C-alpha cells in the first residue's frame, strides 16, 4: 500500500526516441545509385549508421551520419 499511489518516473515507453528504420531514412535506390554522395562535416556528433560510434561526418545526399572508413560499406550492396 505504501508504494501503490506512486507515479512512474522517467521517459514514457514507446513514445520518445524511437528511430525510423534505415530504409525510410535512406531508400535503397538513393543509397546505392553511386551519384553525388559526398562526406561533409557537421558541428554536432551523431551515431554512425554502420558501426554505431559517434562521428561528425554525414553523407550529404543520404543525410545519414557515417565515418570516412564506413562510407564505402554503407553505399555498397552485399
VMD Tcl script that builds the backbone (N, CA, C; Angstrom):
set m [mol new atoms 234]
animate dup $m
set s [atomselect $m all]
$s set {name element resname resid chain x y z} {
  {N N UNK 1 A 0.820 -1.175 0.000}
  {CA C UNK 1 A 0.000 0.000 0.000}
  {C C UNK 1 A 0.877 1.255 0.000}
  {N N UNK 2 A 2.039 1.146 0.548}
  {CA C UNK 2 A 2.905 2.299 0.679}
  {C C UNK 2 A 3.317 2.867 -0.682}
  {N N UNK 3 A 3.557 2.013 -1.684}
  {CA C UNK 3 A 4.048 2.453 -2.985}
  {C C UNK 3 A 2.975 2.398 -4.073}
  {N N UNK 4 A 1.746 2.102 -3.759}
  {CA C UNK 4 A 0.714 1.938 -4.779}
  {C C UNK 4 A 0.316 3.256 -5.433}
  {N N UNK 5 A 0.404 4.362 -4.749}
  {CA C UNK 5 A -0.001 5.636 -5.321}
  {C C UNK 5 A 1.172 6.399 -5.951}
  {N N UNK 6 A 2.280 5.776 -6.043}
  {CA C UNK 6 A 3.486 6.403 -6.577}
  {C C UNK 6 A 3.414 6.480 -8.106}
  {N N UNK 7 A 3.749 7.634 -8.666}
  {CA C UNK 7 A 3.726 7.811 -10.111}
  {C C UNK 7 A 5.019 7.290 -10.730}
  {N N UNK 8 A 4.919 6.862 -11.969}
  {CA C UNK 8 A 6.086 6.364 -12.683}
  {C C UNK 8 A 7.028 7.524 -12.996}
  {N N UNK 9 A 8.320 7.247 -12.908}
  {CA C UNK 9 A 9.336 8.254 -13.153}
  {C C UNK 9 A 10.091 7.870 -14.413}
  {N N UNK 10 A 10.439 8.863 -15.241}
  {CA C UNK 10 A 11.252 8.589 -16.421}
  {C C UNK 10 A 10.499 8.820 -17.705}
  {N N UNK 11 A 11.125 8.416 -18.790}
  {CA C UNK 11 A 10.577 8.614 -20.122}
  {C C UNK 11 A 9.418 7.640 -20.369}
  {N N UNK 12 A 8.331 8.105 -21.005}
  {CA C UNK 12 A 7.238 7.191 -21.336}
  {C C UNK 12 A 7.693 6.140 -22.355}
  {N N UNK 13 A 7.236 4.936 -22.216}
  {CA C UNK 13 A 7.677 3.853 -23.086}
  {C C UNK 13 A 7.080 3.985 -24.486}
  {N N UNK 14 A 7.928 3.843 -25.508}
  {CA C UNK 14 A 7.474 3.772 -26.884}
  {C C UNK 14 A 7.042 5.077 -27.519}
  {N N UNK 15 A 7.223 6.215 -26.876}
  {CA C UNK 15 A 6.758 7.459 -27.471}
  {C C UNK 15 A 7.888 8.406 -27.846}
  {N N UNK 16 A 8.984 8.364 -27.156}
  {CA C UNK 16 A 10.070 9.306 -27.397}
  {C C UNK 16 A 11.328 8.541 -27.774}
  {N N UNK 17 A 12.084 9.068 -28.737}
  {CA C UNK 17 A 13.373 8.493 -29.075}
  {C C UNK 17 A 13.319 7.276 -29.970}
  {N N UNK 18 A 12.194 6.997 -30.581}
  {CA C UNK 18 A 12.100 5.843 -31.471}
  {C C UNK 18 A 12.665 6.223 -32.835}
  {N N UNK 19 A 13.685 5.511 -33.279}
  {CA C UNK 19 A 14.332 5.797 -34.556}
  {C C UNK 19 A 13.544 5.221 -35.711}
  {N N UNK 20 A 13.584 5.936 -36.834}
  {CA C UNK 20 A 12.968 5.408 -38.044}
  {C C UNK 20 A 13.900 4.360 -38.651}
  {N N UNK 21 A 13.359 3.344 -39.297}
  {CA C UNK 21 A 14.219 2.331 -39.929}
  {C C UNK 21 A 15.103 2.962 -41.012}
  {N N UNK 22 A 16.229 2.351 -41.277}
  {CA C UNK 22 A 17.182 2.874 -42.247}
  {C C UNK 22 A 16.575 2.945 -43.641}
  {N N UNK 23 A 15.694 2.025 -43.995}
  {CA C UNK 23 A 15.051 2.045 -45.307}
  {C C UNK 23 A 14.220 3.302 -45.508}
  {N N UNK 24 A 13.636 3.801 -44.432}
  {CA C UNK 24 A 12.822 5.011 -44.514}
  {C C UNK 24 A 13.719 6.246 -44.571}
  {N N UNK 25 A 14.782 6.255 -43.786}
  {CA C UNK 25 A 15.690 7.404 -43.753}
  {C C UNK 25 A 16.461 7.562 -45.053}
  {N N UNK 26 A 16.920 6.462 -45.630}
  {CA C UNK 26 A 17.695 6.497 -46.863}
  {C C UNK 26 A 17.257 5.331 -47.743}
  {N N UNK 27 A 16.334 5.563 -48.692}
  {CA C UNK 27 A 15.848 4.474 -49.549}
  {C C UNK 27 A 16.982 3.825 -50.340}
  {N N UNK 28 A 16.833 2.548 -50.647}
  {CA C UNK 28 A 17.891 1.777 -51.306}
  {C C UNK 28 A 18.239 2.341 -52.675}
  {N N UNK 29 A 17.267 2.838 -53.428}
  {CA C UNK 29 A 17.585 3.360 -54.755}
  {C C UNK 29 A 18.448 4.624 -54.678}
  {N N UNK 30 A 18.303 5.409 -53.641}
  {CA C UNK 30 A 19.155 6.586 -53.441}
  {C C UNK 30 A 20.498 6.168 -52.847}
  {N N UNK 31 A 20.465 5.264 -51.908}
  {CA C UNK 31 A 21.671 4.836 -51.190}
  {C C UNK 31 A 22.699 4.176 -52.104}
  {N N UNK 32 A 22.247 3.379 -53.061}
  {CA C UNK 32 A 23.161 2.606 -53.905}
  {C C UNK 32 A 23.316 3.146 -55.321}
  {N N UNK 33 A 22.807 4.341 -55.634}
  {CA C UNK 33 A 22.893 4.835 -57.006}
  {C C UNK 33 A 24.293 5.292 -57.410}
  {N N UNK 34 A 25.156 5.643 -56.433}
  {CA C UNK 34 A 26.543 5.987 -56.732}
  {C C UNK 34 A 26.747 7.360 -57.348}
  {N N UNK 35 A 25.777 8.243 -57.252}
  {CA C UNK 35 A 25.868 9.568 -57.855}
  {C C UNK 35 A 25.748 10.633 -56.768}
  {N N UNK 36 A 26.704 11.557 -56.727}
  {CA C UNK 36 A 26.685 12.726 -55.838}
  {C C UNK 36 A 26.623 12.405 -54.353}
  {N N UNK 37 A 27.314 11.389 -53.904}
  {CA C UNK 37 A 27.438 11.101 -52.475}
  {C C UNK 37 A 28.757 11.693 -51.996}
  {N N UNK 38 A 28.685 12.654 -51.076}
  {CA C UNK 38 A 29.867 13.319 -50.557}
  {C C UNK 38 A 29.831 13.313 -49.036}
  {N N UNK 39 A 31.008 13.331 -48.423}
  {CA C UNK 39 A 31.107 13.406 -46.966}
  {C C UNK 39 A 31.276 14.867 -46.579}
  {N N UNK 40 A 30.487 15.304 -45.612}
  {CA C UNK 40 A 30.557 16.670 -45.120}
  {C C UNK 40 A 30.659 16.642 -43.598}
  {N N UNK 41 A 31.232 17.675 -43.024}
  {CA C UNK 41 A 31.346 17.777 -41.562}
  {C C UNK 41 A 30.183 18.579 -41.004}
  {N N UNK 42 A 29.729 18.187 -39.813}
  {CA C UNK 42 A 28.707 18.929 -39.083}
  {C C UNK 42 A 29.260 19.245 -37.697}
  {N N UNK 43 A 28.615 20.170 -37.009}
  {CA C UNK 43 A 29.127 20.591 -35.700}
  {C C UNK 43 A 28.730 19.639 -34.577}
  {N N UNK 44 A 27.607 18.941 -34.730}
  {CA C UNK 44 A 27.152 18.048 -33.673}
  {C C UNK 44 A 27.584 16.616 -33.956}
  {N N UNK 45 A 27.774 15.853 -32.887}
  {CA C UNK 45 A 28.134 14.441 -33.040}
  {C C UNK 45 A 26.869 13.598 -33.128}
  {N N UNK 46 A 26.887 12.626 -34.043}
  {CA C UNK 46 A 25.782 11.693 -34.217}
  {C C UNK 46 A 26.356 10.290 -34.330}
  {N N UNK 47 A 25.495 9.286 -34.232}
  {CA C UNK 47 A 25.937 7.896 -34.331}
  {C C UNK 47 A 26.048 7.467 -35.786}
  {N N UNK 48 A 27.135 6.787 -36.107}
  {CA C UNK 48 A 27.352 6.239 -37.443}
  {C C UNK 48 A 26.345 5.111 -37.680}
  {N N UNK 49 A 25.737 5.077 -38.879}
  {CA C UNK 49 A 24.731 4.056 -39.166}
  {C C UNK 49 A 25.347 2.681 -39.378}
  {N N UNK 50 A 26.647 2.604 -39.611}
  {CA C UNK 50 A 27.306 1.322 -39.843}
  {C C UNK 50 A 27.855 0.734 -38.547}
  {N N UNK 51 A 28.700 1.502 -37.845}
  {CA C UNK 51 A 29.403 0.937 -36.679}
  {C C UNK 51 A 28.825 1.392 -35.341}
  {N N UNK 52 A 28.045 2.464 -35.320}
  {CA C UNK 52 A 27.423 2.924 -34.085}
  {C C UNK 52 A 28.275 3.850 -33.236}
  {N N UNK 53 A 29.507 4.116 -33.649}
  {CA C UNK 53 A 30.366 5.051 -32.921}
  {C C UNK 53 A 29.988 6.479 -33.291}
  {N N UNK 54 A 30.323 7.436 -32.431}
  {CA C UNK 54 A 29.977 8.828 -32.700}
  {C C UNK 54 A 30.895 9.426 -33.769}
  {N N UNK 55 A 30.298 10.274 -34.620}
  {CA C UNK 55 A 31.039 10.921 -35.690}
  {C C UNK 55 A 30.463 12.301 -35.971}
  {N N UNK 56 A 31.251 13.133 -36.637}
  {CA C UNK 56 A 30.779 14.444 -37.063}
  {C C UNK 56 A 30.676 14.515 -38.584}
  {N N UNK 57 A 30.683 13.384 -39.249}
  {CA C UNK 57 A 30.603 13.323 -40.710}
  {C C UNK 57 A 29.232 12.811 -41.144}
  {N N UNK 58 A 28.710 13.349 -42.253}
  {CA C UNK 58 A 27.433 12.903 -42.814}
  {C C UNK 58 A 27.565 12.763 -44.321}
  {N N UNK 59 A 26.754 11.909 -44.908}
  {CA C UNK 59 A 26.626 11.831 -46.364}
  {C C UNK 59 A 25.628 12.917 -46.758}
  {N N UNK 60 A 26.030 13.808 -47.656}
  {CA C UNK 60 A 25.182 14.948 -47.997}
  {C C UNK 60 A 23.912 14.530 -48.729}
  {N N UNK 61 A 23.961 13.492 -49.526}
  {CA C UNK 61 A 22.780 13.067 -50.286}
  {C C UNK 61 A 21.838 12.219 -49.444}
  {N N UNK 62 A 22.371 11.270 -48.690}
  {CA C UNK 62 A 21.546 10.370 -47.875}
  {C C UNK 62 A 21.106 11.018 -46.562}
  {N N UNK 63 A 21.847 12.020 -46.103}
  {CA C UNK 63 A 21.594 12.702 -44.832}
  {C C UNK 63 A 21.625 11.740 -43.646}
  {N N UNK 64 A 22.614 10.849 -43.646}
  {CA C UNK 64 A 22.856 9.955 -42.519}
  {C C UNK 64 A 24.299 10.129 -42.071}
  {N N UNK 65 A 24.541 9.929 -40.784}
  {CA C UNK 65 A 25.899 10.060 -40.272}
  {C C UNK 65 A 26.683 8.789 -40.579}
  {N N UNK 66 A 27.916 8.971 -41.018}
  {CA C UNK 66 A 28.755 7.838 -41.403}
  {C C UNK 66 A 30.225 8.264 -41.342}
  {N N UNK 67 A 31.085 7.400 -40.807}
  {CA C UNK 67 A 32.525 7.667 -40.761}
  {C C UNK 67 A 33.125 7.611 -42.162}
  {N N UNK 68 A 34.328 8.161 -42.292}
  {CA C UNK 68 A 35.062 8.059 -43.551}
  {C C UNK 68 A 35.303 6.589 -43.899}
  {N N UNK 69 A 35.690 5.802 -42.903}
  {CA C UNK 69 A 36.007 4.393 -43.147}
  {C C UNK 69 A 34.764 3.537 -43.377}
  {N N UNK 70 A 33.594 3.984 -42.935}
  {CA C UNK 70 A 32.348 3.239 -43.102}
  {C C UNK 70 A 31.558 3.685 -44.336}
  {N N UNK 71 A 31.999 4.749 -44.994}
  {CA C UNK 71 A 31.287 5.338 -46.128}
  {C C UNK 71 A 31.110 4.323 -47.260}
  {N N UNK 72 A 32.173 3.629 -47.630}
  {CA C UNK 72 A 32.110 2.639 -48.708}
  {C C UNK 72 A 31.232 1.454 -48.357}
  {N N UNK 73 A 31.295 1.001 -47.118}
  {CA C UNK 73 A 30.471 -0.125 -46.672}
  {C C UNK 73 A 28.995 0.224 -46.731}
  {N N UNK 74 A 28.648 1.435 -46.326}
  {CA C UNK 74 A 27.242 1.852 -46.309}
  {C C UNK 74 A 26.665 1.959 -47.715}
  {N N UNK 75 A 27.467 2.379 -48.701}
  {CA C UNK 75 A 26.969 2.601 -50.050}
  {C C UNK 75 A 27.243 1.426 -50.994}
  {N N UNK 76 A 27.547 0.254 -50.469}
  {CA C UNK 76 A 27.801 -0.942 -51.282}
  {C C UNK 76 A 26.820 -2.038 -50.919}
  {N N UNK 77 A 26.224 -2.642 -51.930}
  {CA C UNK 77 A 25.334 -3.788 -51.690}
  {C C UNK 77 A 26.178 -5.006 -51.367}
  {N N UNK 78 A 25.705 -5.801 -50.424}
  {CA C UNK 78 A 26.451 -7.015 -50.055}
  {C C UNK 78 A 25.854 -8.229 -50.655}
}
mol reanalyze $m
mol bondsrecalc $m
mol representation Tube
mol addrep $m
